[in-house]
Amino acid sequence: MGLLNALSFGVGTLAGTQVGLRAVWRRTPRPHPRLLASILENPLRLKYRDPAQTLGPFGLAEGMNVLDLGCGTGLFTEQMARQVGLSGIVHAVDIQSALLEKARQRVTEAGLAGRVHFHHSGAYRLPLADASVDIAILIATFSEVPNSLLLLEELRRVVKPGGRVGISEELPHPGYLPAAAVRGQLREAGFRYGGQQGNPFCYSLLYFRE
């Protein structure tokens, strides 16, 4: 009974912590803390966040100009760089310089530095030209941006007409937003729905810029 009680206490504590974190995040969305960056590449996360599988629904191809907004440690940036090939470019953007440096190191060690441009920037004023991006991808990032309206306005500016926006969210993230909530915001911002894959635990949405 002692072990059972201890396990029950542990589960209850974890659940309580998650509830508390989610409540705080709802009031004040924020970037994933850099001190917890190792969680982004935890083997348990990679079981459902394999980079190639996660990016599959977004249809990256040779020669594309891609925005990786909230690139973090570059886990997905590296795979994007492989998929756009020698003639493509990935713009890796993060507001946290420490994470951006980790991403830069990862891409350099993979021999892909020539395909990636790194930008230390927030989401509201991206250092990119108007209508310059074929697809903008936000993986576990949309829920971290406090003002989604400003974010979507900026995405509309930098994505080419007919270009795409890919958004993927996961339930373990304390800022997790259900797909229906994200779809509503994209619809109101004037993006055209292109489909959804995954499940409530981890889903991906595709939208087109008219």
C-alpha positions in Angstrom: 0.0 0.0 0.0 2.9 2.3 0.7 4.2 2.1 -2.9 0.7 2.5 -4.3 0.2 5.6 -2.2 3.5 7.0 -3.3 2.7 6.4 -6.9 -0.7 8.0 -6.5 0.8 11.0 -4.9 3.4 11.3 -7.7 0.7 11.2 -10.4 -1.4 13.6 -8.5 1.5 16.0 -8.1 2.3 15.8 -11.8 -1.3 16.4 -12.8 -1.5 19.4 -10.4 1.7 20.8 -11.8 0.3 20.5 -15.4 -2.9 22.2 -14.4 -1.0 25.1 -12.7 1.3 25.5 -15.7 -1.6 25.6 -18.1 -3.4 28.2 -16.1 -0.4 30.4 -16.0 0.3 29.9 -19.7 -3.3 30.8 -20.6 -2.9 34.2 -18.8 0.6 34.9 -20.2 1.8 32.9 -23.2 5.6 32.8 -23.4 8.4 31.0 -25.2 9.6 27.7 -24.0 12.2 28.4 -21.3 15.7 27.9 -22.6 16.7 26.1 -19.3 14.2 23.3 -20.3 15.5 23.0 -23.9 16.6 19.4 -23.3 12.9 18.5 -23.1 12.5 19.4 -26.8 14.8 16.5 -27.7 13.8 14.0 -25.1 13.6 10.5 -26.5 10.0 10.2 -25.3 9.1 13.3 -27.3 10.8 12.1 -30.4 8.6 9.0 -30.4 5.7 11.3 -31.6 7.8 14.2 -32.9 10.0 12.5 -35.5 11.2 15.5 -37.6 10.6 13.9 -41.0 7.1 12.6 -40.0 6.1 15.9 -38.4 7.1 17.9 -41.5 5.6 15.4 -44.0 2.1 16.9 -44.1 3.5 20.4 -45.0 5.0 19.3 -48.4 8.4 20.8 -48.3 10.3 20.5 -51.6 13.6 21.3 -53.3 14.1 25.1 -53.8 11.5 26.3 -51.3 12.0 29.4 -49.1 10.8 28.2 -45.7 10.2 30.1 -42.4 10.9 28.0 -39.3 9.3 30.3 -36.7 10.3 29.4 -33.1 13.1 27.1 -34.3 14.3 26.4 -30.8 17.3 24.1 -30.8 17.0 23.4 -34.5 15.5 19.9 -34.3 13.2 20.6 -37.2 15.4 23.2 -38.9 18.0 20.6 -39.8 15.3 18.4 -41.5 13.8 21.4 -43.3 17.3 22.2 -44.6 17.7 18.7 -46.0 14.2 18.8 -47.6 14.7 22.2 -49.4 18.0 21.0 -50.9 20.9 23.1 -52.3 18.6 25.6 -54.0 16.3 26.3 -51.0 16.6 28.4 -47.9 15.3 28.0 -44.4 14.9 31.1 -42.3 15.3 29.9 -38.7 13.8 32.5 -36.3 13.8 32.5 -32.5 13.5 35.2 -29.8 15.9 33.4 -27.5 19.5 33.8 -28.6 20.8 30.8 -26.6 18.4 28.5 -28.4 19.3 30.0 -31.7 23.0 29.3 -31.1 22.2 25.7 -30.4 20.3 25.5 -33.7 23.2 27.1 -35.5 25.6 24.6 -34.1 23.4 21.7 -35.0 23.0 22.8 -38.6 26.7 23.6 -39.0 27.7 20.2 -37.6 25.2 18.6 -40.1 27.0 20.4 -43.0 23.9 22.4 -43.9 24.8 25.9 -42.7 24.7 27.2 -46.3 21.0 26.5 -46.5 19.9 28.2 -43.3 19.7 31.9 -42.4 19.4 32.5 -38.6 17.4 35.5 -37.3 17.2 36.6 -33.6 13.7 38.1 -33.7 10.2 38.0 -32.3 7.2 37.1 -34.3 5.6 40.5 -34.9 8.3 42.1 -37.1 10.1 39.4 -38.9 13.3 40.4 -40.8 11.9 39.1 -44.1 10.7 40.8 -47.2 7.0 40.9 -48.2 5.7 37.8 -50.0 9.1 36.1 -49.8 8.2 32.8 -48.1 6.7 29.7 -49.7 5.7 28.1 -46.4 5.8 29.3 -42.7 6.0 26.4 -40.2 5.3 26.8 -36.5 5.8 23.7 -34.4 4.7 24.0 -30.8 5.1 27.8 -31.3 1.7 29.3 -32.1 0.5 28.9 -28.5 3.7 30.6 -27.2 3.0 33.9 -29.0 1.0 36.3 -26.8 -0.8 38.2 -29.6 -2.0 35.7 -32.3 -3.6 38.5 -34.3 -0.3 40.4 -34.8 1.4 37.0 -35.5 -1.1 36.1 -38.2 -0.9 39.6 -39.7 2.9 39.2 -40.0 2.6 35.7 -41.5 0.2 37.1 -44.1 2.8 39.8 -45.0 5.8 37.4 -45.5 4.0 34.4 -47.0 3.5 34.5 -50.8 0.0 34.6 -52.2 -0.9 30.9 -52.6 1.8 30.0 -50.1 1.2 28.0 -47.0 1.2 28.1 -43.2 1.7 24.9 -41.2 0.9 24.8 -37.5 1.5 21.8 -35.2 0.7 21.6 -31.5 1.1 19.0 -28.9 -0.8 18.3 -25.7 2.3 18.0 -23.3 3.0 21.6 -24.0 1.5 23.7 -21.2 0.3 26.3 -23.7 -1.5 23.6 -25.9 -4.4 24.9 -27.9 -7.0 22.5 -29.3 -7.2 22.3 -33.1 -10.6 23.9 -33.2 -9.4 27.0 -31.4 -6.4 27.4 -33.8 -8.7 26.8 -36.9 -11.0 29.5 -35.7 -8.2 32.1 -35.5 -6.7 31.2 -38.9 -10.2 31.4 -40.4 -10.8 34.8 -38.9 -7.4 36.0 -40.2 -8.4 35.1 -43.8 -6.4 31.9 -44.3 -7.9 29.1 -46.3 -8.1 25.7 -44.6 -6.0 23.0 -46.3 -6.4 20.0 -44.0 -5.6 18.4 -40.6 -3.6 15.4 -39.7 -2.8 13.7 -36.4 -5.0 13.4 -33.3 -5.9 15.6 -30.3 -2.6 14.6 -28.6 -0.5 16.0 -31.5 -1.9 17.5 -34.6 -0.9 19.4 -37.7 -2.9 22.0 -39.6 -2.2 23.3 -43.1 -3.5 26.6 -44.4 -3.2 28.7 -47.6 -2.6 32.4 -47.9 -5.1 33.8 -50.4 
